[in-house]
Amino acid sequence: MDLVEFARTKLGWVDPRLMAVAEKYLKAIPSVRATIEKEYDGIMGELEGAVKPYTRDFPAFSRLPERGRDREEILDEMEAIKAREESRWKDGFVSGAVYHGDDTHIDFLNRVYALNSQTNSLHADIWPSAAKFESEVVAMTAHMLGAGAGGDICGTLSSGGTESILLAMKTYRDWARDRKGITRPEIVAPVTAHAAFDKAAQYFSVKIIRTPVGADYRADVNAVKRAISRNTIVMVGSAPTFPHGVVDPVEELSELARKRGIGFHTDACLGGFLLPWAERLGYKVPAFDFRLPGVTSISADTHKYGYAAKGTSAILYRGAELRRYQYFTAVDWPGGLYFSPTFAGSRPGALAAVCWAAMVAMGEQGYLQAAKKILETAAVIRKGVEAIPELRVLGDSLWIIAFASEAVDIYKIVDYMSQRRWNLNALHKPPAAHLCVTLRHTQTGVAERFMDDLRSAVGHVKAHPEERGGMAPVYGMAATLPLRGVVGDMLKRYIDLLYKV
Ligand SMILES: *Cc1c(COP(=O)(O)O)cnc(C)c1O
């Protein structure tokens, strides 16, 4: 990586904004362009085997088969593929990803899906059941998140946490333009708030101001205060943050927002279905929900600790008036009077039904018991990690165990763990990794196995610091390369690779 190496060693001191401009001109030079392209091709070539493991054993289609294939043959093929992938997540080797995963729960959700597979929430006249399921999921989620304190809490169902966040940011943009005349809108969000806020800023042409966090990885209130301007449409706090699992000082932040008439969004995608039960169980949970009068919207993912199938999330608002800024209507289209509450047109009614069924089948007692198991297991793991002298646990989290190290390369730990089938989340800024504990990890022996493997990983990496891994060099480069565009382009090449047949 000559060019990359050069950029890293010689250009590290250059101001990032200047660098971005320089990078654009550099890449316009054909020879530089060609060199970079060759670098990308080399790296992607190395990754291809891991990304495309089925090309040898299963037929691949780059065009339609002329005649339809036998259904049983298709099912057999999928069974074979499932068998290869299932045990890793089912046996609890994966951080986050599958939050429930017991066979009886999955079978039940699959039956509910089958019953509703043809429904479309866009056509409420044909399937009023879809509207019933969606509205009740929203109401139950709102009740769980402090709607009882008053304030007319309402919302919609979306396809996931990212969509909930995008919808909320679009809503505040349109609300602020209409009600306050803000035409150069700004979001203020701590650096730890989810990447979906950057995505929203990019999609909707809103400026995002990222503020630093303190030594405890929670938002720095003073930094947020300084970032607020006349153009601020919304401030953001997480409950908890994805990287370190800590709850931002939402009470203080939302009061700042309320006093200035700015919106405040709590991103409870990860904690919306766990923190209320943790609180009920007696854990110390900072205030984050609608009981705080300054909180004007909350995203909470039913498809995480709500234990629904992937593809649903709730986005909640304080007041029906705010919610209306999310809606879309078209009144002059020859296709008829058209309206939709979210980004999608047609929506899978079956996923709403599955979500509703998961929630009413779990009930308060079910969620409480699940939370208890997860929090107790996480406490055991946290203690175990704290006992490893080479590792340092980051932040005061209830169930996301983030750790860093001054003694070993943390990405090599992640690499070693993946050789032992573990899939941890790599973090950066600062370099770290985390395990997000789910019901999968509460199975007998999983926490012990994790600790055994983590201790071996630390021992091995310490004894062999020179070994090259898969993840380690990539993150090493991302951390030190001043050419941010090159890092971003590399990720885009990776997506290209995913779509290669
Ligand atoms: C998962 C998550 C999101 C995004 O949710 P998706 O369902 O992956 O789109 C947003 N914020 C936090 C804190 C999350 O953990």
The ligand as a MOL file (V3000), in Angstrom:
LIG
                    3D

  0  0  0     0  0            999 V3000
M  V30 BEGIN CTAB
M  V30 COUNTS 15 15 0 0 0
M  V30 BEGIN ATOM
M  V30 1 C -29.2910 -0.5480 16.1920 0
M  V30 2 C -29.2570 0.8810 16.5120 0
M  V30 3 C -29.7130 1.8360 15.5960 0
M  V30 4 C -30.0800 1.5210 14.1600 0
M  V30 5 O -30.9610 0.5140 14.0300 0
M  V30 6 P -31.1090 -0.4340 12.7590 0
M  V30 7 O -32.2710 -1.2430 13.1700 0
M  V30 8 O -29.8500 -1.2000 12.5830 0
M  V30 9 O -31.4120 0.4030 11.5690 0
M  V30 10 C -29.7410 3.1470 16.0100 0
M  V30 11 N -29.3220 3.5030 17.2270 0
M  V30 12 C -28.8500 2.6160 18.1220 0
M  V30 13 C -28.3910 3.0800 19.4650 0
M  V30 14 C -28.7950 1.2730 17.7830 0
M  V30 15 O -28.3050 0.3810 18.6500 0
M  V30 END ATOM
M  V30 BEGIN BOND
M  V30 1 1 1 2
M  V30 2 1 2 3
M  V30 3 2 2 14
M  V30 4 1 3 4
M  V30 5 2 3 10
M  V30 6 1 4 5
M  V30 7 1 5 6
M  V30 8 2 6 7
M  V30 9 1 6 8
M  V30 10 1 6 9
M  V30 11 1 10 11
M  V30 12 2 11 12
M  V30 13 1 12 13
M  V30 14 1 12 14
M  V30 15 1 14 15
M  V30 END BOND
M  V30 END CTAB
M  END
